Amino acid sequence: MKAKIYQPSKSVTQSGSAKSSIWILEFARSSKTSIDPVMNWTSSGDTQHQVKIKFASKKLAVAFAEKNSIDYTIRETKKIKIKPKSYSDNFSYDKKTPWTH
C-alpha cells in the first residue's frame, strides 16, 4: 500500500486559517477505474482509495504509517506571506496606480 501525507488547502470561500493545521493520510489508487456502460458511473475495485485519516500533526501521521508498515510520501505545504494592507491606502496621494472609476 502506498499513501501520501499532506495538509489540505483551504477552500476558496475560506479567508481565515481555521482547520488548516490538520494532516491527512490518503491511500493512492491501486487499480484502474472503469465506466459502467448502463449507468455511466465510474467504479473501481479499490476501496482503500476512499480512506482518508485525519491527524493533528505530521508527526502523528508518520508514526501511524510506520507502525502499520505503510509506504508513504510527505507533501509539504508552502508558507504564504500575507502582506498587511490598510483601507486608507486606497485613497493615498502616493498611490502607484491612478485612481479610476
N, C-alpha and C positions, 0 to 999 in steps of 0.2 A: 504494500500500500504506500502510496506517495501522497503527501499533504503539503499545503502551504500555510504559513502562519503570517498574518498581516493585520494591520489596523484598517478598518473600513473608512472610506472617505465620508465626509458629512454630505448630507443631501443639499441640493441647490436651494432649498427653501429654508435651510438652517443657517442662521448667522452667528450663533454662539459656538462655544466649544464643549457643550454638554455631550455626554456619551461618546466622546472622542478618545477616551482612554482605554476602551476595551480592545482586546486582541481576539482574533478568530482563527481557529484551526479548521481548515476546509480540505476535504479529500479531493484529489484530482480524479477526473473521469478515466475509468479503466477500460471502457468498451464504447464502441460507436453507437450513435443514436440511429434509429430508423423511423421512417414516417409510415404510420398506419394508412393503408390505401383507402379504407372506408371512411374513417373519421378525420383524416389528415392530422392526427395528433403525433407528436414526437414522443417516442418511447425508447427505453433502454433497459437492459437487464441489470444495470449497475445501480444499486441502492445506496452505496457509500457516498456517491456524489451529492446526495441530498443532505448529508450530515454536516452541520456547522456547529462547532462547540465554542462557546464564548468563555474568555478568561479575563481576569482583572489585570494581568500583566503578561509581558512577553516571557518572562522567566517561568511563570506557571505553565504556559502553553508548551514551552520547550521541555520542561520537566515531564509533562503528561505524554508528549510524543516519545521521549526517550524511555520512559517507563513501560510504554506499550509497544516498543520497537517499531515505531512508525518513522519511515524515511520522510524527512521534511526539508523545506526550504523557507527561509525567512525573507519577506519583502518589507524592507524598511520604508517608512514614510518620510516625505520631505517636509522640513520645517518651513512654515510660511511666516515671513516677517510682515507684520501689519504696521503700516505707516499711519500714525495718528493724524487725523485731519480735524480742522475746526470749521464750523459752519460759516463763521465770519470771513474765512479765506475766500469764499466765493465772491465777495464784494470788495476785495482788497484793490487798492490802486496799483500795487506792484504785481498784478497778475501777469503771468507769462503768455496766456492766451487771451484774446479780446473777448469781451462780454457781448454775446449776440442773443437776439430774440427771434 
